[in-house]
Amino acid sequence: MPPKQQGYVCDTIPAPRLANAHDQHVSFHDDDDDPEPAPVRKPETQPSPRKLCVRHQRMADEGTNLKLQQSLDALPVAEREAINAVWSNFSSSSHPQRALILQGLLTMCCFSQLSLLTEQLAHLIRIDPFAVLPREVSLKILGYLDATSLCRAAQVTRQWKHLADDNILWRGICEQHIGQKCHKCGWGLPVLEKKRVYRPKSKSPCPSPVPCPPSLPQPFLKRGTPCSSDSLSPPPAKRQRTDSASPVPADTPLPAPSCSSTHDQEANSLSLLSTELPATSVTRPWKDVYSERMTVERNWRRGRCTVRTFKGHTDGVMCLQFNEALTHPAFPVLITGSYDRTVRVWNMETGEQLQCMKGHTRAVRALQFDEVKLITGSMDHSIKVWDWRRGQCIRTLNGHTDGVVCLNFDSNVLASGSVDSTVKVWNLRTGTAFTLRGHSDWVNAVQLWDSNGPSTSTVGASIFDVSGSTSPIGNNLSSQIDPGKMLFSASDDGTIKLWDLNLRTCVRQFTGHVGQVQSMKLLMADECDDEAGEEPEAPAEPTADAEPTTGVESHNLLVPKRKKPVLISGSLDNTIKLWDIDTGEATRTYFGHIEGVWGVASDKMRLVSGSHDRTIKVWSREKGSCTATLVGHQAAVSCIALGEDKIVSGSDDNTIKVWSFSG
């Protein structure tokens, strides 16, 4: 039988060579003797490249043989020859013979030698895989680790750190967590949109709070006078009606504008009108991006934040909105409305008040702004359109027979709700309006919704453009409201209604609250996580033996089912509810506030609420549990707005607070 072939045998490093005797002994010859001819040495052949295993390659790199040679040279020649013979025999043996020799040696070892073996083996059997594998394979292995494991791997050696900090790995982790919740760990990180482009800090200093016109008479208050700080007021059954209070005539002069001097107002307008673009964005390592957002998310979960207070209003703050993604100015802008009849524009970075707009004769109860305009609703029955950068009123809309307490607009439609129990819908293309009737009490919140998705129709000039144009749009564009345009409205009658604006009828009613519904938030489909709606996975790649599909089937495969938005409402029954907009049923109820909820806000990460009990609560929308309670206001929290790393709240204590979780 032919001999059985053996597997690959490592060509180990040769044992330390023992010096030859003739190399150390020099012979001397007499001059009389004829010298013998010197032996001719054969030229040494170049040794062939050796095949070394991982361990012996490491030994060659570490110079282990050199250390053994130095230890061997310290012994007598006889002992050196004996030891060298043992090493040579072992080195020339095959793997099975080596195993047999080692077993015999182990039986001869005493405990002292076994202890030495144990100590040496603990180090020798360790193999650094990343020192052997190609970089691409190493990165593929590290790609299966989570962020915590990668950080621990970076602490092993410099080589491991260089691999574990690779931008490709951390970019994958960021894409898995930022802006959405990871399906594996359940964590989601904020996008921090304003961090993606560097925005220089505003140079304007934060001035001391400036006084504004004194508060109006007591009848203008929406609720009773707030009680002292040591005891909470009784739950508000309903806000005090203002019917008995006659509006201040339009020609009645307001107190002298002590908000700021004319020079300061002009300077602030210039800062708002500045078109200076922010500095070019700077590329940062993805690990730093992840670390920054992880810090923010941990602060959210642990309720750790810093608080800044903006003072300037002389009466309760009833509405607010902020925007951190404006093209200009380069700083985030906050706009607030109050019972002191003023609308104020703030620099959120410095806390500086930039504008103090006057024009309403009673409390400002609602506002919304975009890049171009600001629209406010007041208890003086009017709606005003402002150029908020210049602080100028562009247009006034009259139509409601009582105070306007809520509004919402998009590119084509403005909706407003009033104390007169009606909702007015204003067509921004034509300037016409119609009224929706169905509620039996105050309409406290309205929210527009495109049920067919964002409109793709061309948006023409609006009657609310900054130039003040009042001419309708030309006949080449449709004057009708876009198909699928819907409207949610919430009322003191305890119901929420869904209206079809083309049919001008109520198509669904949401009942479940036992108190007045004060606020709503419609979380759009792109802001919902996967639990909020249904969206099938992408179709699999076709195989060779797959049957061809028809055109209709192929179309159905390529068009996924759209996610449904989530409707959230807050009520004076102390609860917050999530609603299924298809069935009109409440899918979840949040309990925790001990008094009525005045305001709610939400994004895909969390839900926040402000209450008459003077607290702000942060909720996990999926679990329905309260993750943090923020205390600081001295009166009811009447309005609230949510950002990726902050909460902005307004209160009946006349202040605005910015709760920052950015660390």
C-alpha positions in Angstrom: 0.0 0.0 0.0 1.3 3.5 -0.7 2.3 5.4 2.4 -0.5 7.6 3.8 0.1 11.3 3.0 0.5 13.5 6.1 -1.0 17.0 6.4 1.0 20.2 6.3 3.8 20.2 8.8 5.1 23.6 10.0 8.7 24.2 9.1 9.7 25.5 12.4 12.6 27.8 13.1 15.7 25.7 13.4 17.1 25.2 16.9 19.9 27.4 18.1 23.0 26.3 16.4 25.9 25.1 18.5 29.3 26.6 17.5 31.6 24.1 15.6 34.9 23.1 17.2 37.0 24.0 14.2 35.4 27.5 14.3 36.7 28.0 17.8 40.1 26.1 17.5 43.0 27.7 15.5 45.9 25.5 14.6 49.5 26.8 14.2 52.0 25.2 11.8 55.8 25.3 11.9 57.5 27.1 9.1 59.5 23.9 8.3 56.5 21.8 7.6 55.0 22.0 4.2 51.7 23.6 4.4 48.9 21.3 3.5 46.6 22.7 0.9 43.5 24.3 2.3 40.3 22.3 1.8 38.0 23.8 -0.8 34.7 24.7 0.7 31.6 24.1 -1.3 29.5 27.2 -1.9 26.6 27.3 0.6 23.2 26.9 -1.1 20.6 29.5 -0.4 18.0 28.0 2.0 14.5 27.8 0.6 11.8 30.0 2.2 10.4 28.4 5.3 6.8 27.7 5.9 5.9 29.0 9.3 2.7 28.7 11.2 1.2 31.7 13.0 2.9 31.0 16.3 6.4 30.5 14.9 6.0 33.6 12.7 5.3 35.5 15.9 8.3 33.9 17.6 10.5 35.1 14.7 9.1 38.6 15.0 9.6 38.6 18.8 13.2 37.3 18.6 12.4 34.3 20.9 15.2 32.2 19.4 17.8 34.9 20.1 16.8 34.8 23.8 17.1 31.0 23.8 20.6 31.2 22.2 21.7 33.6 24.9 20.6 31.2 27.6 22.2 28.3 25.8 25.6 30.1 25.5 25.7 30.5 29.3 26.0 26.7 29.7 29.1 24.4 29.4 29.7 22.9 26.0 28.7 19.4 27.0 25.3 20.5 28.3 24.8 22.7 25.2 25.4 19.7 23.0 22.9 17.5 24.9 20.2 20.2 24.9 20.8 21.0 21.2 20.4 17.3 20.4 17.0 17.1 22.1 15.8 20.2 20.3 17.1 19.0 17.0 15.4 15.6 17.4 12.1 17.2 18.3 12.3 19.7 15.5 12.8 17.1 12.9 10.0 14.9 14.2 6.6 14.7 12.6 3.4 15.9 14.4 2.4 12.5 15.7 6.0 11.9 17.0 6.0 15.3 18.7 2.7 14.5 20.4 4.2 11.2 21.7 7.4 12.9 22.9 5.4 15.6 24.7 3.2 13.0 26.4 6.3 11.3 27.7 7.8 14.5 28.9 4.6 15.5 30.7 4.7 12.2 32.6 8.3 13.0 33.7 7.4 16.5 34.9 7.1 17.4 38.6 4.6 20.0 39.8 7.3 22.7 39.5 7.7 22.0 35.8 3.9 21.7 35.3 3.5 25.1 37.0 6.0 26.6 34.6 4.2 25.1 31.6 0.9 26.5 32.9 2.4 29.9 33.3 3.9 29.9 29.8 0.9 28.4 28.0 -1.4 31.0 29.2 0.5 33.5 27.1 1.5 31.2 24.2 -1.9 30.0 23.2 -3.3 33.5 22.8 -3.6 34.4 19.1 -4.5 38.0 18.0 -6.8 37.3 15.0 -6.6 40.9 13.7 -2.8 40.5 13.5 -3.3 37.6 11.1 -6.5 38.4 9.2 -6.7 40.9 6.3 -8.2 44.3 7.3 -11.3 43.7 5.3 -12.1 40.5 7.1 -11.3 42.1 10.5 -13.8 44.9 9.7 -16.4 42.4 8.6 -16.0 40.6 12.0 -16.2 43.9 14.0 -19.3 44.8 12.0 -21.3 42.3 14.1 -20.5 44.0 17.4 -22.6 46.7 19.0 -21.4 50.1 20.0 -20.5 49.1 23.6 -18.5 46.1 22.4 -16.6 48.2 19.8 -15.6 50.7 22.5 -14.3 47.8 24.6 -12.4 46.4 21.7 -10.7 49.8 21.1 -9.1 49.5 24.6 -7.2 46.2 23.8 -4.3 47.4 21.7 -3.5 50.2 19.3 -4.1 48.0 16.4 -7.5 47.0 17.7 -8.3 50.7 18.4 -7.4 51.6 14.8 -9.8 48.9 13.5 -12.6 49.5 16.1 -12.7 53.3 15.4 -13.1 52.8 11.6 -15.5 55.2 10.1 -17.3 52.5 8.1 -18.2 50.6 11.3 -19.6 53.6 13.1 -21.4 54.9 10.1 -23.3 51.6 10.0 -24.2 51.9 13.7 -25.3 55.5 13.2 -27.6 54.5 10.3 -29.0 51.8 12.4 -29.9 54.1 15.4 -30.1 57.7 14.4 -33.5 58.9 13.5 -35.2 55.6 14.2 -35.4 52.9 16.8 -33.1 49.9 16.5 -34.9 46.6 16.2 -32.2 44.8 18.1 -31.6 47.0 21.1 -34.7 49.2 21.1 -32.6 52.4 21.3 -33.1 55.3 18.9 -30.9 58.4 18.7 -31.9 62.0 17.7 -31.0 63.3 14.3 -29.9 66.7 15.7 -30.5 68.4 12.4 -29.0 71.7 13.4 -25.7 69.8 14.3 -25.3 68.6 10.7 -24.4 72.1 9.6 -22.2 74.3 11.7 -24.0 77.4 12.9 -21.9 80.1 14.5 -23.1 81.4 17.8 -24.9 84.7 17.7 -22.8 87.6 18.7 -25.6 89.6 20.2 -25.4 89.5 24.0 -28.4 88.4 26.1 -29.9 91.6 27.6 -31.6 91.8 30.9 -35.3 91.1 30.8 -37.2 94.1 29.5 -40.6 95.2 30.8 -43.6 95.2 28.4 -47.0 96.7 28.7 -48.8 95.9 32.0 -51.2 93.0 32.1 -54.7 93.5 31.1 -57.7 93.6 33.6 -58.6 90.4 35.3 -61.6 89.4 33.0 -59.1 88.7 30.2 -57.6 85.8 32.0 -58.5 82.4 30.6 -58.4 80.8 34.0 -58.8 81.9 37.5 -55.9 83.7 39.2 -53.1 81.1 39.9 -53.0 80.1 43.5 -49.9 80.4 45.7 -47.0 78.2 45.1 -47.5 76.1 48.1 -50.9 74.6 47.0 -52.3 73.6 43.7 -55.5 75.1 42.4 -58.5 72.9 41.9 -58.8 71.1 38.6 -60.2 73.5 36.0 -63.7 72.4 35.1 -63.5 74.8 32.2 -61.8 78.0 31.3 -63.5 81.2 32.3 -65.5 82.6 29.4 -64.6 86.1 28.2 -68.0 87.1 26.9 -68.4 89.6 29.7 -65.2 91.4 28.8 -65.7 93.8 26.0 -62.8 94.0 23.5 -60.6 97.1 23.7 -61.3 99.4 20.8 -58.8 99.2 18.0 -58.1 102.9 18.3 -57.4 102.7 22.1 -53.6 103.4 22.5 -51.6 100.8 24.2 -49.1 101.7 26.9 -45.8 103.1 25.5 -43.7 100.4 24.0 -41.0 99.9 26.6 -39.9 96.6 25.1 -37.0 98.2 23.4 -35.9 101.4 21.8 -36.5 102.2 18.1 -32.8 101.8 17.5 -32.7 98.4 19.1 -35.8 97.3 17.1 -34.1 98.3 13.9 -30.9 96.5 14.8 -32.9 93.3 15.7 -34.8 93.5 12.4 -31.5 93.6 10.6 -30.3 90.6 12.4 -33.4 88.7 11.4 -33.2 89.9 7.8 -29.5 89.0 7.5 -28.9 86.4 4.7 -25.4 85.5 5.8 -25.0 81.8 5.3 -23.6 79.5 8.0 -20.0 78.3 7.7 -19.2 75.3 5.6 -19.9 72.0 7.5 -16.9 70.2 8.9 -16.6 66.4 8.5 -16.4 64.6 11.8 -15.7 61.0 12.7 -18.9 58.9 12.8 -17.9 57.7 16.3 -18.0 61.3 17.5 -21.4 61.7 15.9 -22.7 58.6 17.6 -21.2 59.6 21.0 -22.8 63.1 20.9 -26.3 61.7 20.1 -25.9 58.9 22.7 -25.2 61.5 25.3 -28.5 63.3 24.4 -30.5 60.1 24.4 -29.1 59.1 27.9 -30.0 62.5 29.2 -33.6 62.1 27.9 -33.9 58.7 29.6 -32.5 59.9 32.9 -34.3 63.3 32.9 -31.0 65.2 33.1 -31.3 68.7 31.6 -30.3 72.3 31.9 -33.0 75.0 32.2 -33.0 78.5 30.9 -35.8 81.0 31.5 -36.9 83.7 29.2 -38.7 86.6 30.8 -40.4 89.5 29.1 -44.1 88.8 28.9 -46.2 90.4 31.6 -49.0 87.9 31.5 -49.5 84.2 30.8 -47.8 82.7 27.8 -50.4 80.9 25.8 -48.8 79.7 22.5 -45.3 79.2 21.1 -43.3 77.7 18.3 -39.6 77.5 17.5 -37.5 76.6 14.5 -33.9 75.6 14.4 -33.6 74.9 10.7 -34.2 78.3 9.2 -32.1 79.3 6.2 -31.6 82.7 7.8 -31.1 83.9 10.4 -28.3 81.5 11.4 -29.6 81.1 14.9 -32.8 79.3 16.1 -35.9 81.4 16.5 -38.6 81.2 19.1 -41.9 83.1 18.8 -44.4 83.3 21.7 -47.9 84.8 22.2 -49.4 85.9 25.5 -52.3 87.3 27.3 -50.5 90.6 27.4 -51.6 91.0 23.7 -48.0 90.9 22.4 -46.1 88.5 20.1 -42.4 88.3 20.8 -39.5 86.9 18.7 -36.5 85.5 20.6 -33.0 84.3 19.8 -33.0 80.9 21.4 -29.2 80.7 21.7 -28.8 83.9 23.7 -32.3 84.5 25.1 -32.4 87.9 23.5 -35.8 89.4 22.6 -35.6 90.5 18.9 -39.2 91.7 18.3 -42.2 92.8 20.3 -45.2 92.9 17.9 -48.3 94.7 18.9 -51.6 95.0 17.1 -54.0 92.6 18.8 -56.4 94.2 21.3 -56.9 91.1 23.4 -55.0 87.9 24.3 -53.0 86.1 21.6 -54.1 82.5 21.9 -52.6 80.8 18.7 -49.7 81.3 16.3 -47.7 79.5 13.6 -44.8 80.7 11.5 -42.6 79.6 8.6 -39.7 81.1 6.6 -42.0 83.8 5.2 -44.8 84.7 7.5 -46.3 84.5 11.0 -50.1 84.0 11.5 -51.6 84.7 14.9 -55.1 84.2 16.4 -56.5 86.3 19.2 -59.4 86.7 21.5 -60.3 89.9 19.7 -61.9 87.7 17.0 -59.2 88.4 14.4 -56.4 86.6 12.7 -53.3 88.6 11.7 -50.6 87.8 9.2 -47.1 89.3 10.1 -43.7 89.7 8.5 -42.0 88.5 11.7 -38.6 89.6 10.6 -39.6 93.2 10.3 -42.3 93.1 12.9 -44.9 94.4 10.5 -48.6 93.3 10.2 -49.4 92.5 6.6 -53.1 91.6 6.7 -56.0 91.1 9.1 -58.7 88.4 8.6 -62.1 88.8 10.3 -64.7 86.1 10.1 -65.2 84.6 13.5 -67.8 86.0 15.9 -65.7 85.2 19.0 -62.2 84.7 20.0 -59.8 82.6 17.9 -58.0 80.0 20.1 -56.3 77.8 17.5 -55.0 77.8 13.9 -53.0 75.6 11.5 -51.9 76.3 8.0 -50.0 74.7 5.1 -49.1 75.9 1.6 -52.7 76.2 0.5 -55.1 76.2 3.5 -55.5 78.0 6.8 -57.8 76.5 9.4 -58.9 78.3 12.6 -61.0 77.3 15.6 -62.9 79.7 17.7 -64.9 80.2 20.9 -67.9 80.4 18.6 -67.8 76.6 18.2 -66.9 76.8 14.5 -64.0 76.0 12.3 -63.2 78.4 9.4 -61.2 77.1 6.5 -59.4 79.8 4.4 -58.3 79.0 0.8 -54.9 80.7 0.5 -55.1 80.5 -3.3 -58.3 82.5 -3.7 -58.8 84.2 -0.3 -62.3 82.6 0.1 -63.4 80.9 3.3 -66.1 78.5 4.5 -67.3 77.4 7.9 -67.5 73.9 9.4 -70.2 73.5 12.1 -70.7 70.5 14.3 -69.0 71.2 17.7 -71.1 72.4 20.5 -68.4 74.2 22.5 -65.0 75.9 22.1 -62.8 74.5 19.3 -59.4 74.3 21.0 -57.2 72.6 18.4 -57.1 72.1 14.6 -54.7 70.0 12.5 -54.6 69.7 8.7 -53.8 66.3 7.1 -53.1 65.3 3.5 -54.6 61.8 3.5 -53.3 61.2 -0.1 -49.8 62.1 0.9 -48.0 65.5 0.3 -49.5 67.5 -2.5 -47.7 67.6 -5.8 -49.6 70.4 -7.3 -47.8 73.6 -8.1 -48.0 76.2 -5.4 -48.7 79.6 -6.7 -48.5 82.9 -4.9 -50.4 83.2 -1.6 -52.7 86.0 -0.6 -50.5 86.1 2.5 -47.2 86.8 0.8 -44.9 89.3 2.5 -45.5 91.9 -0.2 -49.1 92.1 0.9 -50.6 91.2 -2.5 -54.3 90.5 -2.3 -54.9 89.5 -5.9 -56.2 86.0 -6.3 -54.3 83.4 -8.3 -54.7 83.2 -12.0 -57.2 80.9 -13.6 -54.5 78.6 -14.8 -54.3 77.0 -11.3 -57.1 75.2 -9.6 -58.8 77.2 -6.9 -60.2 74.1 -5.3 -58.7 72.5 -2.2 -56.5 69.6 -3.0 -58.3 66.2 -3.0 -57.7 64.2 0.2 -57.2 67.3 2.3 -58.6 66.5 5.8 -58.9 68.4 9.1 -58.9 67.2 12.7 -60.6 69.5 15.3 -60.7 69.1 19.1 -63.3 70.8 21.3 -64.4 71.5 24.8 -67.4 69.2 24.0 -65.0 66.3 24.6 -64.9 65.1 21.0 -62.4 65.1 18.1 -63.8 65.3 14.6 -62.3 64.4 11.3 -63.5 66.6 8.4 -63.2 66.1 4.6 -62.5 69.7 3.4 -63.7 68.9 -0.2 -67.0 67.4 1.0 -67.1 69.9 3.9 -68.6 67.2 6.2 -67.5 65.3 9.3 -66.5 61.8 8.3 -65.4 60.4 11.7 -65.8 61.3 15.4 -63.4 60.3 18.1 -65.0 59.9 21.5 -63.4 58.7 24.7 -62.2 61.7 26.7 -64.5 62.6 29.6 -63.1 66.2 29.8 -62.5 69.1 27.4 -59.9 68.2 24.7 -57.4 71.0 24.8 -54.6 69.9 22.4 -53.8 67.6 19.5 -50.7 66.4 17.8 -50.8 64.5 14.5 -47.6 62.4 14.1 -47.1 62.0 10.4 -46.2 58.7 8.8 -42.5 59.6 8.3 -42.3 60.5 12.0 -43.8 57.2 13.2 -41.8 54.1 14.0 -42.6 50.7 12.5 -45.1 49.9 15.2 -47.3 52.9 14.2 -48.2 51.6 10.8 -47.8 48.8 8.3 -45.1 48.8 5.7 -44.2 45.5 4.0 -40.6 44.6 3.3 -39.0 45.2 -0.1 -39.9 42.4 -2.6 -37.3 39.6 -2.9 -35.1 39.3 -6.0 -36.7 37.2 -8.7 -35.2 33.7 -9.2 -34.6 31.9 -12.4 -37.5 29.5 -11.9 -39.9 32.1 -10.6 -43.1 32.5 -12.5 -43.5 35.9 -14.2 -45.9 38.3 -12.6 -48.5 40.3 -14.3 -48.3 44.0 -14.6 -50.8 44.6 -11.8 -49.0 42.2 -9.5 -45.7 43.8 -10.3 -47.2 47.2 -9.5 -48.5 46.0 -6.2 -45.1 44.6 -5.3 -43.4 47.9 -6.0 -45.9 50.1 -4.1 -45.7 49.4 -0.4 -48.6 50.1 1.9 -48.4 53.6 3.4 -48.0 54.0 7.1 -50.9 55.6 9.0 -50.2 58.7 11.1 -50.9 58.7 14.8 -53.2 61.1 16.5 -52.4 62.2 20.1 -54.7 64.3 22.2 -54.6 65.8 25.7 -57.6 66.6 27.8 -58.6 68.2 31.1 -59.6 64.7 32.3 -55.9 64.4 33.2 -55.2 61.8 30.4 -53.5 61.6 27.0 -54.8 59.3 24.4 -53.5 57.7 21.2 -56.1 57.1 18.4 -56.5 54.8 15.5 -57.6 57.3 12.7 -59.2 54.5 10.7 -61.5 53.2 13.4 -61.8 56.2 15.7 -60.9 54.1 18.7 -58.4 55.0 21.4 -55.5 52.5 21.3 -53.6 53.7 24.4 -54.2 56.0 27.4 -51.5 57.6 29.4 -52.1 58.3 33.1 -49.8 60.3 35.3 -50.9 63.9 35.5 -52.9 64.8 38.6 -54.6 67.8 36.8 -55.7 68.6 33.3 -53.3 68.4 30.3 -53.1 71.7 28.3 -50.5 70.8 25.7 -49.0 67.7 24.0 -46.1 67.3 21.6 -44.5 64.2 20.1 -41.9 62.9 17.6 -40.9 59.4 16.7 -38.8 59.0 19.9 -41.0 60.3 22.7 -44.1 62.1 23.8 -44.2 65.2 26.1 -47.1 66.9 27.9 -47.7 70.0 29.9 -50.3 70.1 32.6 -52.2 72.4 35.0 -50.3 70.6 37.8 -47.3 72.7 36.8 -45.2 69.7 35.6 -44.0 68.5 32.2 -43.9 64.7 31.7 -41.8 62.8 29.2 -43.4 59.5 28.0 -42.3 56.4 26.1 -44.9 56.3 23.4 -44.6 52.5 22.9 -44.6 51.4 26.5 -47.0 54.1 27.8 -44.8 54.8 30.8 -43.5 58.1 32.1 -39.7 58.3 31.8 -39.2 61.8 33.4 -41.1 64.5 35.2 -39.8 68.1 34.9 -40.7 70.6 37.6 -39.9 74.3 37.5 -42.9 76.4 36.5 -44.8 78.2 39.2 -48.2 78.0 37.4 -50.0 75.9 34.9 -48.0 74.8 31.8 -50.2 76.1 29.0 -48.2 75.3 25.9 -45.3 73.1 24.9 -43.0 72.3 22.0 -40.6 69.5 21.4 -37.2 69.4 19.7 -34.7 66.6 19.3 -32.7 67.8 22.3 -34.9 70.2 24.0 -38.4 71.1 25.3 -39.7 74.6 25.2 -42.7 75.4 27.5 -44.8 78.4 28.3 -46.7 79.0 31.5 -49.2 81.1 33.3 -46.3 82.4 35.4 -45.4 84.7 32.4 -42.2 82.8 31.6 -40.8 80.6 28.9 -38.4 77.8 29.8 -36.0 75.9 27.6 -35.2 72.5 28.9 -32.0 71.4 27.1 -30.9 67.7 27.1 -27.8 68.2 25.0 -25.5 67.9 28.0 
